[in-house]
Amino acid sequence: MPSLFAEPEGLKPLAERMRPRALDEIVGQQRLVGPDTALRRAIEAGHVHSMILWGPPGCGKTTLALLLARYADAQFRAISAVLSGLPDVRVALAEAEVRFAQGVRTVLFVDEVHRFNKVQQDAFLPHIEKGVIVFVGATTENPSFELNSALLSRCRVHVMDAVPADAIVAALKRALADEERGLGSAHIRVDDAALATMAQAADGDVRRALTFLEIAAELAADGAIGESTLAQVLADRTRRFDKGGEQFYDQISALHKSVRSSDPDAALYWLARMLDGGCDPKYLARRMVRMAVEDIGLADPRAWRMALDAWETYDRLGSPEGELGLAELVLYLAVAPKSNAAYMAFNQVNSVVRETGTLEVPMHLRNAPTKLMKGLGYGKGYQYDHDAEGGVALDQQCLPDVLADTTFYTPTERGLEGQFRAKLEALRAARREARRKDADP
């Protein structure tokens, strides 16, 4: 069959011209398609299967789908879930049916497959089952969240990694040396340090790095890519961040867990990463209030107030000045003593409330605003704690009878809670002793 890579190269961007034509040319995915891996052996034998390729932009998902078709001597058909609807899917499947009847398989590549809804995803199922198509879906989002279970059950999920900088440098050097498809005939001069800078700026995306190189080559005076050229090409670049997808939740999880682990350096790093990626600072402020309440709690109640103050500071100052307040807050939260004792106590008591139902308020604690209620015994026997020795009526029970002596809150020994712990241990011991004396004849 005609080569999938035989189209005219003239007007294609460098990244497209340099697309790998063999598995050995793929960079940065050795774990998946390196020598003697299971997937590589299957591809080279022509035994391709339906799959989901999950990975960041520019890691080689489209390239791998093209190579699947090439090695399996199959027809390649690509559609984009961003640009296509159900009618386009039906046309592609009908074409695949015709080829299947002629004994030719079709590798149907669906880019951004997570953008398709359930009905659109379900349209592929019978054709995958009958073998009419080898389905290859590409996604930057977690398939377990974005794809329906029926489609996932018919495909293997292969995770592709962001390409490391050294592998990207290798791809750039190949483009510089290739006189047929790359920049070899242009005699571009660039040193290893500049290539490393472009690779690092590409942030795991080979396509992006090749685009940097192509632009730099166009701007370079006399074919030499220097510092001034690099500065123009790499200005205002951004890191990977999807404002609501997998990377968003991974990074906010890393921020929260860094605070919980009392690692101020990591916490500050993840805060900066999220701000750099375009995360709403007010969202970060709200999450840090939660950290103060959930993970620091009563070990240092000042953290709660500081979190609210940092939020208000950002509201008043905005970016970038207000971001310093968030940075100071995250450092404070990270170094503050930690306790989830109040959080755990609240969860436990909520569970008990659900399990025990509507327990009656002890009679001595009930309000008695009328003579009738007083006559029924409401409030009878109540001890006003301020009048008791030490300010606590030790023998007065406040929980319902079936929950008497139940302990929900167990303070830690960290921070202010250490003082609470000592006081409560002494108070609870005194209550037990007082009730024991009352129970003795």
N, C-alpha and C positions, 0 to 999 in steps of 0.2 A: 504494500500500500504506500501512497505518497508520504513523505516525511511530514510530521506535524510542524516541523521547524523550517520548512522550505519557502515560507512567504518572504516577499521582498523586505529587506532590512532597512532601506534608506531612511525612512522618516520615523522609525521606532526609537523610543528613548533607550539610553544605554542599558538601563536595568532590564528592559525587555530583550534587547539584543543578546545580553550576556546570560539569559536564562539557561540553567544547566541542561545539557542534552544527554547526560548519562548520570547514573546514581553516584559515580565517583566525583562528579563535579559539584554535588550538593555540599554546602559547608554548614558546619554547626549542628548537624543532626546525626552524629555518629551513634548515639544510643539507639536510634530508631532504624537507620538505614546504613549503618556502618558495616564493614566486612563481617560476614558470618552471622548477621542478625537474622531472626526469624522472618521479619517482613521483607528484608532484602532477598533472602533465598526464595521466598514465595513470588516476589515480583520478577526476579530473573528467570524463574521457571514458568512464568506466564500464568501463575495461579493467583489471580487477583480476587479480592473479596470486597464487598461493600463496606464502607468505613466512614467515620467522622474524623476529620483532622482538626484538632483543637490546638490553637497556638496564637501568639501575638502577630501583628502585621509584619510582613516581610520575612517570615521565617521559612518560607518555601512550600506552603500548602498547595498553591496552584501548580507549582513546578512538579511536585510529587504526583499530583493527579495527571498531569500531562505525561509523565514518565510511565505511570501505570498503563495508560492506553498504548504508549509506544512499545513497551516490553511485551504487552499481551496481544499486540497486533490488532487492537480494537479501535473503533471510531471514537473520537473525542468530541463531546458536545458540552458546552458550558452555558449556564444561565446564572443570572444574578438575582438573588432574592430581593435586592433593593430595587431593581429595575423591572422585574418580571412579576406577572400575576398568574392566576390559575390557567387562563387560556394559553399563555406561553408554555407552561408546564405540560399541558395536554398536547400541544404541538410537538414538543421535544420527545414526549413519550410515544406519540404516534409514529414519529420518524424512527425511533428506536425499535418499535414493533416491526416496521417494514424491514429494517436491516437484520433483525433477529430471524425473520422468516427466510432471509437470504444467507443465513449462517454467519453473520457478522455481529460481534458483540459491541455494545456501546458503553463507554465510560461516561456517565452523566455527572458532570461536576457542577455543584450548586454552591456558589460563593455566598457567604453571609447567610447560611441556611437558617440561622436562628431568627431571621427576620420573617420567615414564613410562619403563618398561623397553623393551627392544628389541622384544619381541612386541607390546606396546601401540602403539609407534610404527609398527611395520610394518602394523598394521591399517588405517592411513589411506592407504597407498600406492595400492592399486587405485582407490580413490575419487578420489584426486587426479588420477591418470592419465586416468580417464574424464571428468573435469570435473564429477563429481557435487558435489564441494565445492571451495570456495576455502579452502584450509587456512591459518590464521594462528596460528602458535605464538608464545607470549610466554615469554621466559626472561631471568633475570638472570645466567645462567651462560654461559660461552663455548660456543657451539653446536658448535664443532669437537671439543670434549672430551665433551660431554654428549649429543649427538644422533647417531644412526647415519647412516652415509654415504648409505644409500638414501633416507632422508627429506630430507637436505640436498641431494641431487642434484635433487630435485623442487621445491625451494623456493629463493627468493632470500633471502639474509640481509640485513636492514637494521639498521644499528647506530643506536640512539637514544642521545642524550647526556643526562647529568644536566642539569637545567634551571638556567641561571645565575640568580643572585640578582635581577638587574634584571628578568628575565622573570617570575620568581615575584612580584615586587612588582606588576607589571602585572596578573597574575592576581588578586592580592589586591584591588587597586583596582577591578577589574571586579566582583568579588563584593560590594564595599562599595557600588557604584553601582547594581547590578542590583536593582530593586524586585520583580521577578517571582520570581526564583530565589535571589537573594542576600540581603544584609543591608541593602539600600537603604531598605527600609521601617522598619527598626529605628533609623535615624539614629545609627549608631555613629560616634563621633569618635575618630580615631587619627591621629597625625602620621606624616610620611614616615620619620622615624628609627625609630619603632616597627615600621613595616612592613618596613623594611630589616633590622631585628633578627630579625623572624620569618622573613623570607626566607633570611637567612644560617643561622639555626638549622635550617631545613628541610633543608639539605644537599642541594640539587638535587631535592627531592621536592615537587612542587606539591601533591599530596594532603595531605601532612603540613603544609604551610604553611597550607592552607585549614582544616585541623583546628585548628591553633593559633589562627587567627583566630576560628573558631566558638566555641572554648572561652573565649577572651579576651572575646568579646562577651557570653557568658553570665555571666562573672564581673564584668564592668565595672560600676562604680557610675555611675548616671546616663548610661550609654552611652559613657563616656569610658575608653579603654584607656590606662592610665598605666604607670609603671615597676613599681609593685607588682604589678599584674595580670600584666604580662609575666614578672616573676620567678617567679610561681606557675606560669604556663603552660609556661615553657621550662625548668623545673627538671629536672635529671637527664636531659637529652637526650643522645643518643649519635650518633656519626658512622657513616657506612656502613662495615661490616666484616662479612665473612661467615664467618670462622673456618674456612677450608678451601676456599673457592671462588676465583673469579677475582680478586676484590679482595685476598684474603689473599696469593695468590702474586705479584700485582703489587706489593704493599707490601713483602713480604720481599725481592723482587728489587730494589726501589728502595733499601731499607736496605743490602743487600749491595753494590750498585753505588756507593752514596754513600761507603761506607767505602773501597772500592777506588779511588775517584776522589779520596780525601783531602779530602773535604768534610765537616768535622765538624758544620756547621750543618744540612746536609741529613740527615746520618746521625742526629743527635739528633732531628730533626723526625719522621722515619719511625719511629724507636723509640717516640717518644711517641704517634704515631698508632696504632701497633699495640697498645700498652699500653692506650690509651684505648678502643680497639675491643674489648678483651676477650681479646687474644691471651695464651696461657699464657706468662708470663715465663721459665719454664724452657725452653720451645722457643726463645725468643729467645737465651737464654744458650748453648744448644747450638749454634745457628747462628753465634753470634759466636766460639765456639771454632773452628769451621770456618774463619771468616774469618781468624782469627789464624794458623792453620796454612797455609791455601791462599794467602792474598793478602799476608801479611806475612812469614811463613816465617822464614828465617834472617837476614833484614835486621834483625829485632829479636826474638830469641827470648823476650824478657821478655813480649811480648804474649800468647804462648801461656799462660804461667804466670798472667798477670793475668786472662785469660779464665776459667781454671779457678777462680781465687780469687773472681771476681765471681759465678760460678755458685754456689760454696759460700756466699758471703755472702748471696745471695738465699735459699738453702735455710735458712740460719740465721735470717734476719730476716723473710722473707716480704714481703708488700706492706703498705703502700707503701714502707716504709723500704728494703727490699732493692732496689727499683727504682732508687734513686740509684746503687747499685753498678753496675748495668747501664748507666746513663747515663754514668758516668765511664769505664766500659770502652769504650763505643762512641766516645766522644771520643778516647780514647787510640788505639784502632785506626785511626781516621780520620787522625790526625796522624802516626802511626808511618810509617817508611819502608816501602815496599812491594817485595815480591819474590815472584814465583811460580816462581823458578828450581828450587827443590826439588820443587815440584809437577810442573813440566814434566819434570824429570829422572826422577822416579818413573814418570810416564806413559810416557816413552820407553823406559825399561829394561823395563817390563812388556811393551811391544810387542815388544822384542827377544827377551825370554824366550819369548814365544809363537811367534815366527817361527823361532828357532834351536833350539828343543827342548832335549834333555838334553845339554848340552855337558859334557865331562869336566873335573873339577877338575885343574889342573896338578899334576904329581907332587910338586913341591917344597912345595906347600901342603897336601898330604894328611896326615891324622893317621896316626901309625904306632905304635899301642900294643902290637903283637906283633912277635916276631922275623921271622915270615913276611912281614909287611907291610913291615918294614924291608928284608928281603931282596929284595922285589919293587921296591924303589926308592922306596917311600912316604916322603916328607919329605926325600929326598936333595937336597942343594944349597940347602936353605932357609937364608936369612940372617936372623938375629935383629936386627931393626932397631935395638934399643937399643944394640947393640954396634957399629953402623955409625957412621961419621963423620957428625955432624949429626943422628943419630937416625933416618935414613932410608936404607934400602938402595936406592939409586937404580936399579940395574940389575935389580931383582927385579920380574918380571911377575906380576901377581895375577889378571888376567882370563884366560879361556880363550884359546888361541892364535888362534882365528878372530876374536876380538874385541880383539886387542891394539891398543893406542893409541886405542881408542874413548873418546870423551868424552861423558858423559851430563850431568854437572852443570856449568853455566856460571853462576857467581855474577854478580849485578848489581854495580853500583858504589854501590848505595844502602845506607846504614846499615852494620851489622856485616859484611854481605856484601862491602863494598868491601875490607875487610881480607882476607877469605877469597880474593877474586879475585886480589889482588896476590900472596898466598902461593902459591896454586895455579898461577898463571902461571909463577912462578919455579920451582916444584917440577916442573911438567910439562916445562919447558924443560930442567931439569937431568937429568930421566929420559931425555929424548930424546938428550941429549948423551952420557950414560953408555952407552946402548944402541948409539949410533953408534960409540963407542970400542971396545966389545966386539965389534962386527961387523967392525971393521977388522982386517986380517991383521997 
